[in-house]
Amino acid sequence: MSKPAETELYAPVKSWLEGLGYEVKSEVGPADVVAMRGGDEPVIVELKAGFSLTLLQQAVARQAVTDLVYVAVPRWTGRPGWRAFKGNLGLCRRLGLGVLSVRLKDGLVQVHADPTPFQPRKSKVKSARLLSEFARREGDPNTGGTNGKLVTAYRQDAEKLAACLVKEGPMKGAALAKATGVANATRMMAINHYGWFKRVERGVYGLTAEGLAAFKD
């Protein structure tokens, strides 16, 4: 199924703007759509058959003319389409762009965001998690583009526990925590995220075959 042409978006967008009292013209200078209403600041709408870097670059360039810049794209279909649209919606908000979707079957124009300066909300939880990971990780074991082979502070702690168990044999969690400096040793081995640990007896843990193999690797 081919993408709709940009020209199919123009009539619904023009009708929507005219309903708001604007006079609308297309292809004015570099802008796809320009709308004027009395002495108000002009509204510019960039039309595209889908989100792209080119669309965002064009829309940002129009912000040199007016703060009221929208992008308009065909309405998504299905959950994958909504997820992609939602991601681009967040990006447009960060760029201060308004976002319109056009349902081509009946010309419905929906406003998902108006062009306003975006102030991202900070997440204390995410910030604390990132800073904790940075502080706990020893050295810089990863390179950009790790292909899934990511070394985290959690893995480094697990490796410390495995190394100690290889050297000393099964140990109590408290003794392991003291020997390795991994304060949550008992909890890590009980959760056993990597499948490396097994409970030998109450409070005492040893290595599984997988744990021994991982340590040798």
N, C-alpha and C positions, 0 to 999 in steps of 0.2 A: 504493500500500500504506500503510494507516494505521499510526500509531505505536502501540505497545502501551500499555495503561493502566498507571499506576503500581501498581495493585492486583495486577497479574500478577507484579510483582517481590517482593511481600511474602512469599509462601509460601516461595520458594527462600531468601531472605535469613533468614527466621525459622528454617528448617530448618538452615541453615549455622551460625547462632549457637547453636541448641540443641545441635548436635553438638559445640560447644566448651564446653558445660556452662552456658550462660546460660538464664535465664528471660526470655522475650521477650513484649512487648506492643506493640501498634500505637497510633498516634494518642494519645500521652501528652503532654498539654499541646501545645506547638507542634511537638513532634518527631514524625516519621513512625514511627520504630521506636526503642524503648528496650529495652536488654538489661542484666540484672543477674546477677551471679554472686558469691554470698557477700558479702564486704566489699569487693570490687573496685570500682574506679571504673566508673560506668555507661558503656555503649557506646551511642552514638546513630548511627542510619543515616538519611540523607535519601534518599528515593526519587524518581527522575524518569525520564521516558521518553527523556530526552536531556540532554546538558550544556546549561546556560544560565546566564546571570548570576544569575537568581533562585535556582537551585540552590546556587551558590557563596555567595551572600549568606546564604541560610538556614543552610548548613553552618557558615559562619564565625560566625553568631550563636549556634549551638549550642555553640561553643567557650567561651562564657561559663559553660556548665554543666559540661562535661567536656572533657578533652584528647583523648578517644577518639571522634572524629567521622569517620564514613565517608560518602561519597556512593556510591550504587548506580545504575547505568544498564544498559540492555540491551546485550549484547555487540554490537560493531560488525560490519558486513558489508563485505567487499571492502577493497581497498587504500585508497581515499579515506576509508572509515570508520575504518580503523586510523590513518591519518595524523591525522585530526581527534581521535580518541581519545588518541593519543600526545601531541598538543599540550596537550590538557586535563589529561592525567595530570601533565605537568610543572608546569602551573599549580597543580594541587591540592597537589603536593608542596611547592611554595613557600609555600602557605597552611597547611601542616601538616595537611592532610586526608588520610584514607585513601581509597582508591578500590577499588570492587568492580564487576565486570561480571557480568551474569546471562545465561546462555544459556537462552533461554525454552523451547526445544524439549525440554530435559531437566532444566532447573532447576540446571545447574551454576553455582556461584558461584566466581569466580576473584578472588583478592586481588592487585591490581597495586601497591598501596602501603599501608603502615600509617601511621596518624597519628603522625608524629614531627616535631620541629622540623627545618626544612630549612636547610642551610648550603650555598649555591651555591658550586660550584668556580669559581674565577677562571681565566680563560684569559690567560696572559701574551702569547700571540701576538695574540689579538684586542685586548687592551688596547694593545699596542704599535702595532698597525695603526691603531687609532682615534686615538691620540695623535699618530702620525706624520701622519695625514691632517689633523688639526686644525692642527698646526704648519706644514705645508707650504702649506695653502690660503691664498690671499691674499684678505683681506677676507671678506665674508659674502655671496657672490653668489646664494645660494639662499633661497627662501621655503618655509615649510611647505607640503607638498602640491605637489611640483614637476611632477607628471604626466609623469614620466620624463625631464624636462629638467634633469638634475642636473649641476651644475658641480663637478667634483672637482679635487683638486690635480693629478692626472694630466692632466686636460683642460687645465687652466691652463698646465701645462708644454708640452703639445702646441701650444697657441696661441702661446706664446712662440717656439717653434721655427718655426712657420709664419710668424709676423710677421717674423722675422729673414730667412727664406728669400725672402719677398716683397721685402724691402728690398735684400738683398745678392745674391740668386740662389743657385744651388747652392753648397754649402759642405761641407767635411769635418766629420765628426761632432765631432772634438776642437775645431775652431774654433767650431762652433755651441755646444758646451758652455761654452766660455769666454765667448762673446759673450752668452749668455742666462742663464748661471748654472744651467742644467739639467744636472746632473752625468752623468746617464745618457742623454744625448741620442742617442748612436749606437744604443744598445740599443732605445730607444723607436721610432726611425725604422726599425730593422730589423724589429721586431715589427709596427709599422704597424697598431696597433689600430683606428684610425679610417679607414684607407685614404688618408691625406693625403700620404704620403711615398713617394718612389721613389728607387732607387739609380741615379744617373747614371753613375757609374763606381766603381771600387774605393774605398770609404771616403768617397765624395762623394754627398750626397743633395740632392734638389730636391723641389718640390711637384708632386703630381698635380693634375688638374683638380678633383677632389673637394676637395683641400686648399685650393686657391685659392678655390673657391666658398664653403667653410666660413669661410675668413678674411674674405671680403667680407661674409658674413652677420653 
